[in-house]
């Protein structure tokens, strides 16, 4: 059952036999940190236990990479989370969307509706990202990185 709270939609689930909270912020993307910091504060969850799944222009479309910490690569949602938490020490599951064609601005590329073909192509990578989150919960960050941070 999902609930609206913390400026987002949340669901409490079991992930690899452990309690977890899924959240989809309902703020503007560049204000995602408001939702995340409120939720982590309420449940007393350390930032290093946070897993953020997000798009990544700097990865080719369809690639998946897991990392902990680091910069935001211009991703304003990730920047907002880092600023709100006061740390970049959280896990990211980055979904590659590639760069826009030369004649299209990043902003326009990111905000335009997906075509049916793009949406269809996204389904398997989203399933893979969900599996990566489960692997992090079940086997730990390093094992998940070893499994998912390769080409293919």
C-alpha positions as CSV (number, residue, x, y, z in Angstrom):
1,X,0.0,0.0,0.0
2,X,1.4,3.4,-0.9
3,X,0.9,6.6,1.1
4,X,1.5,10.3,0.3
5,X,3.9,11.8,2.9
6,X,7.2,13.6,3.0
7,X,6.3,15.4,-0.2
8,X,6.3,12.0,-1.9
9,X,4.6,8.7,-2.4
10,X,6.0,6.0,-0.2
11,X,5.6,2.3,0.3
12,X,7.1,0.2,3.0
13,X,8.3,-3.2,1.7
14,X,10.6,-6.1,2.4
15,X,13.7,-6.1,0.3
16,X,16.0,-9.1,0.6
17,X,14.2,-10.0,3.8
18,X,14.9,-6.5,5.3
19,X,12.4,-3.6,5.8
20,X,12.8,-0.9,3.2
21,X,11.0,2.2,2.1
22,X,10.4,3.1,-1.5
23,X,9.8,6.7,-2.3
24,X,8.9,8.7,-5.4
25,X,9.3,12.4,-4.7
26,X,6.4,14.5,-5.8
27,X,8.4,17.8,-5.7
28,X,10.0,19.3,-8.8
29,X,12.9,17.1,-9.7
30,X,15.5,19.7,-8.6
31,X,13.9,19.8,-5.2
32,X,14.0,16.0,-4.6
33,X,16.2,16.5,-1.6
34,X,13.3,18.1,0.4
35,X,11.4,14.8,0.3
36,X,14.4,12.6,0.8
37,X,15.9,14.5,3.8
38,X,12.5,14.6,5.6
39,X,12.0,10.9,5.1
40,X,15.5,9.9,6.2
41,X,15.3,12.2,9.2
42,X,11.9,10.8,10.3
43,X,13.0,7.2,10.0
44,X,16.5,7.9,11.3
45,X,18.1,6.3,8.2
46,X,21.8,7.2,7.6
47,X,22.5,8.6,4.1
48,X,24.9,5.7,3.3
49,X,21.8,3.4,3.4
50,X,20.0,5.5,0.8
51,X,19.8,4.1,-2.8
52,X,18.9,6.7,-5.4
53,X,17.9,5.5,-8.9
54,X,18.2,8.2,-11.5
55,X,18.9,9.0,-15.1
56,X,22.4,9.8,-16.3
57,X,23.2,11.8,-19.5
58,X,26.9,10.8,-19.3
59,X,26.1,7.1,-19.7
60,X,25.1,5.7,-23.1
61,X,21.4,4.8,-23.3
62,X,20.7,1.5,-21.6
63,X,23.9,1.3,-19.5
64,X,23.5,0.8,-15.8
65,X,26.2,1.8,-13.3
66,X,26.2,1.6,-9.5
67,X,28.4,3.9,-7.3
68,X,28.6,5.4,-3.9
69,X,29.3,9.1,-3.4
70,X,30.9,11.4,-5.9
71,X,29.7,14.4,-7.9
72,X,26.2,15.0,-9.3
73,X,27.4,15.2,-13.0
74,X,24.9,18.1,-13.5
75,X,21.9,16.1,-12.3
76,X,19.9,18.6,-10.3
77,X,17.9,16.0,-8.5
78,X,21.0,14.3,-7.2
79,X,22.5,17.7,-6.3
80,X,19.4,18.6,-4.3
81,X,19.6,15.4,-2.4
82,X,23.3,15.9,-1.6
83,X,22.7,19.5,-0.5
84,X,19.7,18.6,1.7
85,X,21.6,15.7,3.3
86,X,24.9,17.6,3.6
87,X,26.7,14.6,2.1
88,X,27.2,12.9,-1.2
89,X,27.7,9.6,0.6
90,X,24.7,7.7,-0.7
91,X,24.4,4.9,-3.3
92,X,23.3,5.7,-6.9
93,X,21.9,3.3,-9.5
94,X,22.5,5.4,-12.6
95,X,20.5,4.6,-15.7
96,X,22.1,5.8,-18.9
97,X,20.0,7.8,-21.2
98,X,22.8,9.2,-23.4
99,X,23.3,12.7,-24.7
100,X,20.8,14.5,-26.9
101,X,21.3,14.9,-30.6
102,X,23.6,17.9,-31.4
103,X,20.6,20.1,-32.3
104,X,18.8,19.5,-29.0
105,X,19.4,21.2,-25.6
106,X,19.9,18.9,-22.6
107,X,16.9,20.5,-20.9
108,X,14.6,19.9,-23.9
109,X,15.9,16.4,-24.3
110,X,15.2,15.6,-20.6
111,X,11.7,17.1,-20.5
112,X,10.2,16.0,-23.8
113,X,7.8,13.1,-23.6
114,X,9.3,9.7,-24.5
115,X,8.2,8.1,-27.7
116,X,6.5,4.7,-27.5
117,X,9.7,3.0,-28.7
118,X,11.8,4.8,-26.1
119,X,9.3,3.7,-23.4
120,X,9.4,0.2,-24.6
121,X,13.2,0.1,-24.7
122,X,13.3,1.5,-21.1
123,X,11.3,-1.4,-19.6
124,X,14.2,-3.9,-19.5
125,X,16.7,-1.4,-18.1
126,X,14.2,-0.4,-15.3
127,X,13.8,-4.1,-14.5
128,X,17.6,-4.4,-14.4
129,X,17.8,-1.4,-12.1
130,X,15.3,-2.9,-9.8
131,X,17.3,-6.1,-9.7
132,X,20.4,-4.0,-8.9
133,X,18.7,-2.4,-5.9
134,X,17.7,-5.9,-4.7
135,X,21.3,-7.1,-5.2
136,X,22.6,-4.2,-3.1
137,X,20.2,-5.0,-0.3
138,X,20.9,-8.7,-0.4
139,X,24.6,-9.0,-1.2
140,X,26.0,-5.5,-0.5
141,X,27.3,-2.7,-2.6
142,X,30.6,-4.2,-3.7
143,X,29.0,-7.5,-4.9
144,X,26.3,-5.6,-6.7
145,X,28.9,-3.3,-8.4
146,X,30.9,-6.3,-9.5
147,X,27.7,-7.8,-11.0
148,X,26.2,-4.8,-12.7
149,X,29.1,-2.4,-13.5
150,X,30.1,-4.2,-16.7
151,X,29.3,-3.7,-20.3
152,X,26.3,-5.6,-21.6
